[in-house]
Amino acid sequence: MPAKSIAGYPRRRARKPHAKSPPLRILFAAAEVQPFVKTGGLADMAGALPLALHQAGGDVRVVLPAYRAVLQNLRDAPVVATIMETRHAFRILQTRLPDTAVRVYLVDAPALFDRAGTPYQDERGHDWHDNPQRFACFCDAIEALSLDRAGLSWRPDVLHCNDWHTGLAPARLALQSQRPATVFTVHNMAYQGNFPRETFSALGLPQQLWSSDGLEFHGMVSFIKSGLAFADRLTTVSPAYAREITMPEYGCGLDGLLRHRADRLSGTLNGVDYNVWDPRRDPFIDTPYGPDRLAGKRANKLRLQEELGLKQGRNFVVLALISRLTQQKGIDLVLAALPELLRDETVQLIVLGSGDRGLEAATGDAARHYPGRVAVHIGHNEALAHRIQAGADMLLSPSRFEPCGLTHLYSMRYGTVPVVRNTGGLADTVVDANGENLRAGTATGFHFTDVTSAALLKAARRAVHLYHTDARLWRRIMHAAMKREFAWAHSAATYDALYRQLLPRLRPDTVRAVNTVDHARPDHLTKPTS
Ligand code: ADP
């Protein structure tokens, strides 16, 4: 999957930060950050939340690895530090989130990051064999920046880590007496960064971290467990998913630890960057439109059908799925429901995605089997994702689990009505078009609950039926969806409040003056885990 280029990316509209209270210093660490490099929603969040925090007055800096794809698209990224660790040396390059004042640090270790492929996999879709070394190095850099060992004369109050790639950093910092507070956000419990025990010694990790209260997980070393066990606060990207992951069905073996730390765990819904995802000003689409100018959406639909070789016409109803093609996302349910779904001659399906090679092949087969009715594009294509959002009538999100899900939040703004499984962030944000919600005018989409193709089929048919039989009601759903607001400013305010809870001994007006916080040992080191 090629990394996303910055060229052609919508310009952000600069807004001055408004500091209501003294700025917190926040170091934000993620393995992918839009628009530098993206494979999924983590990048969207890591590109947008820091900016929203900055606009709310925070002093936020972002750190990510300097992958080849990132460097290829940057004109200028001066070296601001060189760090020699026992295991590796690396440089810190500096750039900014485009069109903003938010500093971005790139961890430049060419032997680990200067290669083709995605941040996690080679070009054939295999995980890089040295991922533990790559992301341990990334965590070393995060630690060095957190403790100002990089010599940048800047020390964060809070380190905000994301997903397993950053998981070692909270553990390493927990061993320090003077350190920033740590927050660890889980974007997906299923990706854990678990490696054989030998990796633990190979990485030279401190022996006291090897225990069932620490990084050990069924005899493996687990990067995600490291973050979950040692960070001061745990968050995930929707309130429903925060509840779900404390249960065995969703906790991927770590639900016991999460129940034990439930008082430190909360969910904050991701937002949408409406500078990037808004049909009124989307540079990737042909005809801009909004809730009061829906004719533009019809034009985009015809154009999309033409581009993807579907039969053209307004009477067709276009269903779309934009997703990583993995078990999680339920593409298999869509493929199983397809023969029945397509018995309705008006239904068309578009799939944009990449991932599991078997699912890619099965999806491609469907396109060959139903020419003119099913269009499939395998690969990562940001511009096409925008055109599909603008041109489709409905978006399918039949996920088995969904930490937040962004495509359906985008689709709502584009009046592309979501048909979703009732789980995680999908359940939190889509209001089902049942009789009561339709009457109240609050319906924004369609829910189903069982993980079966029959349940998906029933929900999709319910949506298609309403689309064809009641244009007025359908428009009402579109309008309600388009008017929902999932602004990052709101999520940023929640994170800001959470960060400040972590600095209880500091009065808000003294935050700026204090460089470090002396934390007590994390609770799980003094309490037994369940
Ligand atoms: P996840 O992070 O689990 O992959 P999300 O719904 O949170 O799922 O975020 C997915 C993001 O990736 C969205 O911005 C979506 O538009 C984008 N995306 C997924 N697959 C593709 C693709 N093949 N081409 C372009 N964008 C994609």
Boltz pocket constraint, residues with backbone or C-beta under 6 A from the ligand:
constraints:
  - pocket:
      binder: B
      contacts: [[A, 39], [A, 40], [A, 41], [A, 42], [A, 44], [A, 187], [A, 322], [A, 323], [A, 324], [A, 352], [A, 353], [A, 354], [A, 377], [A, 379], [A, 380], [A, 381], [A, 382], [A, 385], [A, 404], [A, 405], [A, 406], [A, 407], [A, 408]]
      max_distance: 6.0
